Structures are given as C-alpha cells and as structure tokens.
Amino acid sequence: MNVVDLTLQVSIFFSNAIDESKQVPVSQINFSFHRHNKDGSYHFVMENRMQEEKVDLDAIMQEENQKKTSDLNLHSAKNILRKYSDDKLITSSGDYLLKQELIFK
C-alpha cells in the first residue's frame, strides 16, 4: 500500500473512532502499529468503544449507511483497499467495541 492510501486509511479509522467516542459515556480508543517478523506484513489495529454492544459489519461498510458525508467513511476505506489484492481489512465488533485491523505489505 502506498503512503498516501495508508495515511488516508488511518485518517478514516481515527476520524470514525473519534466521532463514535463522542457518543459514548466513557470513550476509549486504542491503536497499534507493528510488523510481523514471520511474513514481513505490517498491521495497523484500531479499536474504539461504541454505543451498541455489536453492530452489523456489512451494514456499516455500505455507502448508503454512512453517517459521514465526507470521504472519511468506512465505505471509502473499503474502496481504497480494493486497489491492493494482497492487503486486507479485518473488522469485528462485540462487547461495545469496534476493532479494525489493516494488514499490508
């Protein structure tokens, strides 16, 4: 993934996490960036508290379900990722947390 697309992806994740944290009584955002020695891939992990215990992951990635009208939404992140066949985004939700892990080389 090129540096511009990586910066845009990270910006999208932070922007959405910050917006969601404004909606919860106790906000929390965790992130990490590391490289796996085994395959040389990089991992950017973002986790934030949500209002709901669990969300429909397919629904939040759909363009028509985006709360944001700017390009800093999760649907845009998914579209950027389509340019990179070896990179992937793993998204999970549960226990009032949304976790996104971007894996790239």
HULIN-V852348 format. One line per field, one symbol per residue. ss: DSSP state (h for helix, s for strand, l for the rest). psi: psi as a letter, one per 40 degrees, with the letter a starting at -180 (. if undefined). burial: I if it has 9 or more other ideal C-beta (glycine too) atoms within 8 Angstrom, else O. Layout:
# HULIN-V852348
ss = ???
psi = ???
burial = ???
This chain:
# HULIN-V852348
ss = llhhhhhhhhhhhhhhhhhhhlllllllsssssssllllllsssssssslllllllhhhhllhhhllllllllhhhhhhhhllllllsssssssllssssssssl
psi = hidddddddddddddddddddeeidhihhiiihihhddeeiihhhhhiiididiihdddeehdeehdheiefidddddddddegdeiihhhiiiffihhhhhhi.
burial = OOOOIIOIIIIIIIIIIIIIIOOIOOOOIOIOOOOIOOOOIIIIIIIIIIOOOOIOIOOIIIOOOIOIOOOIIIIIIIOIIOOIOOIOIOIOIOOIIIIIIIIIO
